[in-house]
Amino acid sequence: MDLRTSLNRLRIASILDGISYLILLGIAMPLKYIAEMPMAVRIVGMTHGLLFIALCFCLLAVLLDKKLTFKWCVIVFACALIPFAPFFLDRKLREKA
């Protein structure tokens, strides 16, 4: 995968954000409430937040490069809020790349 294109960087950012979201929901949150380890949410949550901000910047770059329409950018942003959605979205973004 060529990381020089903004669309491929968006794909990577989307996948990393999706993975961090699943780790936050599936591992860190249960550790916080079941094992009483709030530090897990603090660490994974901050990492996920940084990856989400990176995704937003990549999304802005793709929109400014006119690689995706505004409608597609809204779809990518919405998929970042739904668990497992970025993995299904990646197939569509790969076709566009």
N, C-alpha and C positions, 0 to 999 in steps of 0.2 A: 504494500500500500504506500502510495506516494504522499508523504506528509506535507509536501509543498503546496497542495491545493487546499483551499479553505473548506471545501466540502468533505474531504477526507479527515481534516482536523476536527470538523464537527462530528463526524461519525465516531471518532475515537473518544471525544469528549462526552458524547451521548452514552456510549457503552460504559465508560468509567463512572459516569454519574449514576447510571442504572445499577451498576454493581455496588457502588457505595450506598445507594438507597436501600438495596436489598440487605446489605450487611447491617445497616442502621435499624431497619425494621425487624429483620430476622434473628440477629445476634445481639446487637447492643441494647435494644429495648427490653428483650427478655432478661438480659443480664442485669439491667437496672432494676426491674420490678420483681424478678424472681430471686436473683442472687444478691440483690442489694449492692450492686456495683455501678453507681452513677457515673463513674469516670469513663466507662465504656461509651456511654452516649455522648459525653463531652468530647472525647477524642474523635470518634467516628462521625459525630454530628458536625464538628468543625471541618473535618476532611470532606465530608459530603457537601457542606456549604461552599467550600473553596472550589470543588469540582463543579458545582452548580453555577457558580459565578463564571468559571472558565467556559462552561457550556453557553452561557448567555453571551459572552464576548465572541465566541466562535459563531454563534447564531447571528450576531450583529455583523460580523465580517462576511458571512455568506450572503446576508441580505444586501450589504453594500456592494459586494462583488456581482450581485444579480445572478447568483448561481441557483437560488431558490426564490420563489414568489413569497409575498407576505403571508399568503394562506398556508404555504408549506412551513414557514417559520412558526406560525401559530400552532400548527400540528406538532412540530418538533417540541415546542415549549410545553404543550399540553401532555405529550407523551413522557416528558421528564417528571411529571407529577404523578404518574400512574405506574405502580410496580410492574415489571416485566415488559412494559410497552416499548422501551428503547430497543430491546432486542428484536422485536418484530418490525420496528421502524427501520432498523439498520438495513434490512433487505431492500426496502424501497429506496433508501438513500444510496445504497450501492448501485442500484440501477441508474440513478440520476448521475452518479459520478462516472 
